[in-house]
Amino acid sequence: MAESTPKLRVLKGAEPDLSAATYQIHDESHTIGNSLRWMLMKNPKVEFCGYSVPHPSENHIHLRIQMYDNMSSLDALLEALDNLDKLCDTVENAYSQSLATDSYERWDERS
């Protein structure tokens, strides 16, 4: 049986305390990379954040996070993922409410 690839992996680096780390996120692309970078940069404890897609044929992204004051980049990443999830829920709820209550032209498709 084939071994499954972990969703998140910490790539080897110089900082043993994770105050600066590069994470490999499997099976993701620019969509989550740019969203996470944006959410992480809103955190005042984050000194730097960037992401890259190493090669179009590789099915993962690299996310680099550097923190101020030797804080944990993993904690910042987990917080950013949680905040991004909450933001998506808020947008989805607002869209669903608007779709249900606002006046739009509606029609049924017939085959």
Biotite code that builds the C-alpha atoms (Angstrom):
import biotite.structure as struc

atoms = struc.array([
    struc.Atom([0.000, 0.000, 0.000], chain_id="A", res_id=1, res_name="MET", atom_name="CA", element="C"),
    struc.Atom([1.362, 3.432, -0.935], chain_id="A", res_id=2, res_name="ALA", atom_name="CA", element="C"),
    struc.Atom([2.323, 5.838, 1.815], chain_id="A", res_id=3, res_name="GLU", atom_name="CA", element="C"),
    struc.Atom([0.161, 8.969, 1.929], chain_id="A", res_id=4, res_name="SER", atom_name="CA", element="C"),
    struc.Atom([1.786, 12.385, 1.672], chain_id="A", res_id=5, res_name="THR", atom_name="CA", element="C"),
    struc.Atom([1.328, 14.602, 4.752], chain_id="A", res_id=6, res_name="PRO", atom_name="CA", element="C"),
    struc.Atom([-0.699, 17.765, 4.124], chain_id="A", res_id=7, res_name="LYS", atom_name="CA", element="C"),
    struc.Atom([1.784, 19.994, 5.992], chain_id="A", res_id=8, res_name="LEU", atom_name="CA", element="C"),
    struc.Atom([5.506, 19.500, 6.390], chain_id="A", res_id=9, res_name="ARG", atom_name="CA", element="C"),
    struc.Atom([8.172, 21.704, 7.951], chain_id="A", res_id=10, res_name="VAL", atom_name="CA", element="C"),
    struc.Atom([11.187, 21.919, 5.652], chain_id="A", res_id=11, res_name="LEU", atom_name="CA", element="C"),
    struc.Atom([14.642, 21.763, 7.194], chain_id="A", res_id=12, res_name="LYS", atom_name="CA", element="C"),
    struc.Atom([16.043, 25.137, 8.173], chain_id="A", res_id=13, res_name="GLY", atom_name="CA", element="C"),
    struc.Atom([18.442, 26.922, 10.476], chain_id="A", res_id=14, res_name="ALA", atom_name="CA", element="C"),
    struc.Atom([16.007, 27.924, 13.239], chain_id="A", res_id=15, res_name="GLU", atom_name="CA", element="C"),
    struc.Atom([15.321, 25.103, 15.731], chain_id="A", res_id=16, res_name="PRO", atom_name="CA", element="C"),
    struc.Atom([12.610, 27.114, 17.537], chain_id="A", res_id=17, res_name="ASP", atom_name="CA", element="C"),
    struc.Atom([10.365, 27.639, 14.446], chain_id="A", res_id=18, res_name="LEU", atom_name="CA", element="C"),
    struc.Atom([10.669, 31.441, 14.718], chain_id="A", res_id=19, res_name="SER", atom_name="CA", element="C"),
    struc.Atom([11.484, 31.244, 11.004], chain_id="A", res_id=20, res_name="ALA", atom_name="CA", element="C"),
    struc.Atom([10.364, 28.250, 8.988], chain_id="A", res_id=21, res_name="ALA", atom_name="CA", element="C"),
    struc.Atom([9.337, 27.146, 5.527], chain_id="A", res_id=22, res_name="THR", atom_name="CA", element="C"),
    struc.Atom([6.273, 24.931, 5.327], chain_id="A", res_id=23, res_name="TYR", atom_name="CA", element="C"),
    struc.Atom([5.363, 22.692, 2.431], chain_id="A", res_id=24, res_name="GLN", atom_name="CA", element="C"),
    struc.Atom([1.620, 22.384, 1.941], chain_id="A", res_id=25, res_name="ILE", atom_name="CA", element="C"),
    struc.Atom([0.672, 19.446, -0.251], chain_id="A", res_id=26, res_name="HIS", atom_name="CA", element="C"),
    struc.Atom([-2.089, 19.527, -2.853], chain_id="A", res_id=27, res_name="ASP", atom_name="CA", element="C"),
    struc.Atom([-2.523, 23.329, -2.761], chain_id="A", res_id=28, res_name="GLU", atom_name="CA", element="C"),
    struc.Atom([-1.838, 26.216, -5.128], chain_id="A", res_id=29, res_name="SER", atom_name="CA", element="C"),
    struc.Atom([-1.823, 30.005, -5.418], chain_id="A", res_id=30, res_name="HIS", atom_name="CA", element="C"),
    struc.Atom([-5.378, 30.253, -4.053], chain_id="A", res_id=31, res_name="THR", atom_name="CA", element="C"),
    struc.Atom([-4.518, 29.163, -0.512], chain_id="A", res_id=32, res_name="ILE", atom_name="CA", element="C"),
    struc.Atom([-0.947, 30.467, -0.741], chain_id="A", res_id=33, res_name="GLY", atom_name="CA", element="C"),
    struc.Atom([-1.944, 34.057, -1.423], chain_id="A", res_id=34, res_name="ASN", atom_name="CA", element="C"),
    struc.Atom([-4.835, 33.944, 1.052], chain_id="A", res_id=35, res_name="SER", atom_name="CA", element="C"),
    struc.Atom([-2.611, 32.607, 3.835], chain_id="A", res_id=36, res_name="LEU", atom_name="CA", element="C"),
    struc.Atom([0.131, 35.115, 3.039], chain_id="A", res_id=37, res_name="ARG", atom_name="CA", element="C"),
    struc.Atom([-2.418, 37.945, 3.269], chain_id="A", res_id=38, res_name="TRP", atom_name="CA", element="C"),
    struc.Atom([-3.844, 36.648, 6.555], chain_id="A", res_id=39, res_name="MET", atom_name="CA", element="C"),
    struc.Atom([-0.386, 36.106, 8.068], chain_id="A", res_id=40, res_name="LEU", atom_name="CA", element="C"),
    struc.Atom([0.811, 39.594, 7.111], chain_id="A", res_id=41, res_name="MET", atom_name="CA", element="C"),
    struc.Atom([-2.146, 41.076, 9.018], chain_id="A", res_id=42, res_name="LYS", atom_name="CA", element="C"),
    struc.Atom([-0.567, 39.647, 12.187], chain_id="A", res_id=43, res_name="ASN", atom_name="CA", element="C"),
    struc.Atom([1.762, 42.310, 13.670], chain_id="A", res_id=44, res_name="PRO", atom_name="CA", element="C"),
    struc.Atom([3.995, 39.573, 15.133], chain_id="A", res_id=45, res_name="LYS", atom_name="CA", element="C"),
    struc.Atom([4.889, 38.322, 11.644], chain_id="A", res_id=46, res_name="VAL", atom_name="CA", element="C"),
    struc.Atom([8.031, 39.922, 10.235], chain_id="A", res_id=47, res_name="GLU", atom_name="CA", element="C"),
    struc.Atom([7.885, 38.293, 6.785], chain_id="A", res_id=48, res_name="PHE", atom_name="CA", element="C"),
    struc.Atom([5.677, 35.903, 4.891], chain_id="A", res_id=49, res_name="CYS", atom_name="CA", element="C"),
    struc.Atom([5.894, 34.747, 1.315], chain_id="A", res_id=50, res_name="GLY", atom_name="CA", element="C"),
    struc.Atom([4.881, 31.724, -0.700], chain_id="A", res_id=51, res_name="TYR", atom_name="CA", element="C"),
    struc.Atom([5.998, 30.063, -3.900], chain_id="A", res_id=52, res_name="SER", atom_name="CA", element="C"),
    struc.Atom([4.935, 27.300, -6.211], chain_id="A", res_id=53, res_name="VAL", atom_name="CA", element="C"),
    struc.Atom([8.276, 25.552, -6.806], chain_id="A", res_id=54, res_name="PRO", atom_name="CA", element="C"),
    struc.Atom([7.242, 24.147, -10.196], chain_id="A", res_id=55, res_name="HIS", atom_name="CA", element="C"),
    struc.Atom([3.855, 23.851, -11.958], chain_id="A", res_id=56, res_name="PRO", atom_name="CA", element="C"),
    struc.Atom([4.202, 20.068, -12.140], chain_id="A", res_id=57, res_name="SER", atom_name="CA", element="C"),
    struc.Atom([4.774, 19.791, -8.378], chain_id="A", res_id=58, res_name="GLU", atom_name="CA", element="C"),
    struc.Atom([1.588, 19.490, -6.397], chain_id="A", res_id=59, res_name="ASN", atom_name="CA", element="C"),
    struc.Atom([2.515, 21.707, -3.429], chain_id="A", res_id=60, res_name="HIS", atom_name="CA", element="C"),
    struc.Atom([3.441, 25.205, -2.313], chain_id="A", res_id=61, res_name="ILE", atom_name="CA", element="C"),
    struc.Atom([6.137, 26.533, 0.013], chain_id="A", res_id=62, res_name="HIS", atom_name="CA", element="C"),
    struc.Atom([5.138, 29.071, 2.648], chain_id="A", res_id=63, res_name="LEU", atom_name="CA", element="C"),
    struc.Atom([7.925, 30.992, 4.435], chain_id="A", res_id=64, res_name="ARG", atom_name="CA", element="C"),
    struc.Atom([7.098, 32.657, 7.777], chain_id="A", res_id=65, res_name="ILE", atom_name="CA", element="C"),
    struc.Atom([9.511, 34.713, 9.909], chain_id="A", res_id=66, res_name="GLN", atom_name="CA", element="C"),
    struc.Atom([8.435, 36.022, 13.291], chain_id="A", res_id=67, res_name="MET", atom_name="CA", element="C"),
    struc.Atom([9.552, 38.850, 15.557], chain_id="A", res_id=68, res_name="TYR", atom_name="CA", element="C"),
    struc.Atom([10.924, 38.073, 19.052], chain_id="A", res_id=69, res_name="ASP", atom_name="CA", element="C"),
    struc.Atom([11.507, 34.347, 18.454], chain_id="A", res_id=70, res_name="ASN", atom_name="CA", element="C"),
    struc.Atom([7.778, 33.600, 18.459], chain_id="A", res_id=71, res_name="MET", atom_name="CA", element="C"),
    struc.Atom([6.502, 30.384, 16.853], chain_id="A", res_id=72, res_name="SER", atom_name="CA", element="C"),
    struc.Atom([5.675, 30.562, 13.152], chain_id="A", res_id=73, res_name="SER", atom_name="CA", element="C"),
    struc.Atom([3.604, 27.391, 13.556], chain_id="A", res_id=74, res_name="LEU", atom_name="CA", element="C"),
    struc.Atom([1.322, 29.154, 16.054], chain_id="A", res_id=75, res_name="ASP", atom_name="CA", element="C"),
    struc.Atom([0.953, 32.047, 13.600], chain_id="A", res_id=76, res_name="ALA", atom_name="CA", element="C"),
    struc.Atom([0.149, 29.634, 10.760], chain_id="A", res_id=77, res_name="LEU", atom_name="CA", element="C"),
    struc.Atom([-2.494, 27.810, 12.795], chain_id="A", res_id=78, res_name="LEU", atom_name="CA", element="C"),
    struc.Atom([-4.041, 31.135, 13.837], chain_id="A", res_id=79, res_name="GLU", atom_name="CA", element="C"),
    struc.Atom([-4.064, 32.338, 10.208], chain_id="A", res_id=80, res_name="ALA", atom_name="CA", element="C"),
    struc.Atom([-5.748, 29.114, 9.060], chain_id="A", res_id=81, res_name="LEU", atom_name="CA", element="C"),
    struc.Atom([-8.404, 29.509, 11.752], chain_id="A", res_id=82, res_name="ASP", atom_name="CA", element="C"),
    struc.Atom([-8.969, 33.176, 10.847], chain_id="A", res_id=83, res_name="ASN", atom_name="CA", element="C"),
    struc.Atom([-9.175, 32.329, 7.140], chain_id="A", res_id=84, res_name="LEU", atom_name="CA", element="C"),
    struc.Atom([-11.739, 29.620, 7.893], chain_id="A", res_id=85, res_name="ASP", atom_name="CA", element="C"),
    struc.Atom([-13.841, 32.106, 9.881], chain_id="A", res_id=86, res_name="LYS", atom_name="CA", element="C"),
    struc.Atom([-13.569, 34.682, 7.077], chain_id="A", res_id=87, res_name="LEU", atom_name="CA", element="C"),
    struc.Atom([-14.764, 32.123, 4.514], chain_id="A", res_id=88, res_name="CYS", atom_name="CA", element="C"),
    struc.Atom([-17.711, 31.203, 6.755], chain_id="A", res_id=89, res_name="ASP", atom_name="CA", element="C"),
    struc.Atom([-18.645, 34.882, 7.101], chain_id="A", res_id=90, res_name="THR", atom_name="CA", element="C"),
    struc.Atom([-18.519, 35.454, 3.346], chain_id="A", res_id=91, res_name="VAL", atom_name="CA", element="C"),
    struc.Atom([-20.499, 32.276, 2.650], chain_id="A", res_id=92, res_name="GLU", atom_name="CA", element="C"),
    struc.Atom([-23.197, 33.244, 5.198], chain_id="A", res_id=93, res_name="ASN", atom_name="CA", element="C"),
    struc.Atom([-23.505, 36.774, 3.803], chain_id="A", res_id=94, res_name="ALA", atom_name="CA", element="C"),
    struc.Atom([-23.749, 35.404, 0.251], chain_id="A", res_id=95, res_name="TYR", atom_name="CA", element="C"),
    struc.Atom([-26.376, 32.813, 1.212], chain_id="A", res_id=96, res_name="SER", atom_name="CA", element="C"),
    struc.Atom([-28.431, 35.400, 3.085], chain_id="A", res_id=97, res_name="GLN", atom_name="CA", element="C"),
    struc.Atom([-28.238, 37.871, 0.205], chain_id="A", res_id=98, res_name="SER", atom_name="CA", element="C"),
    struc.Atom([-29.166, 35.187, -2.318], chain_id="A", res_id=99, res_name="LEU", atom_name="CA", element="C"),
    struc.Atom([-32.171, 34.123, -0.244], chain_id="A", res_id=100, res_name="ALA", atom_name="CA", element="C"),
    struc.Atom([-33.544, 37.574, 0.580], chain_id="A", res_id=101, res_name="THR", atom_name="CA", element="C"),
    struc.Atom([-32.539, 40.011, -2.168], chain_id="A", res_id=102, res_name="ASP", atom_name="CA", element="C"),
    struc.Atom([-34.436, 40.531, -5.383], chain_id="A", res_id=103, res_name="SER", atom_name="CA", element="C"),
    struc.Atom([-32.748, 38.806, -8.327], chain_id="A", res_id=104, res_name="TYR", atom_name="CA", element="C"),
    struc.Atom([-34.018, 37.708, -11.676], chain_id="A", res_id=105, res_name="GLU", atom_name="CA", element="C"),
    struc.Atom([-34.454, 33.959, -11.369], chain_id="A", res_id=106, res_name="ARG", atom_name="CA", element="C"),
    struc.Atom([-35.186, 31.313, -13.950], chain_id="A", res_id=107, res_name="TRP", atom_name="CA", element="C"),
    struc.Atom([-35.250, 27.545, -14.208], chain_id="A", res_id=108, res_name="ASP", atom_name="CA", element="C"),
    struc.Atom([-33.066, 25.816, -16.743], chain_id="A", res_id=109, res_name="GLU", atom_name="CA", element="C"),
    struc.Atom([-34.840, 23.237, -18.828], chain_id="A", res_id=110, res_name="ARG", atom_name="CA", element="C"),
    struc.Atom([-33.057, 20.332, -20.440], chain_id="A", res_id=111, res_name="SER", atom_name="CA", element="C"),
])
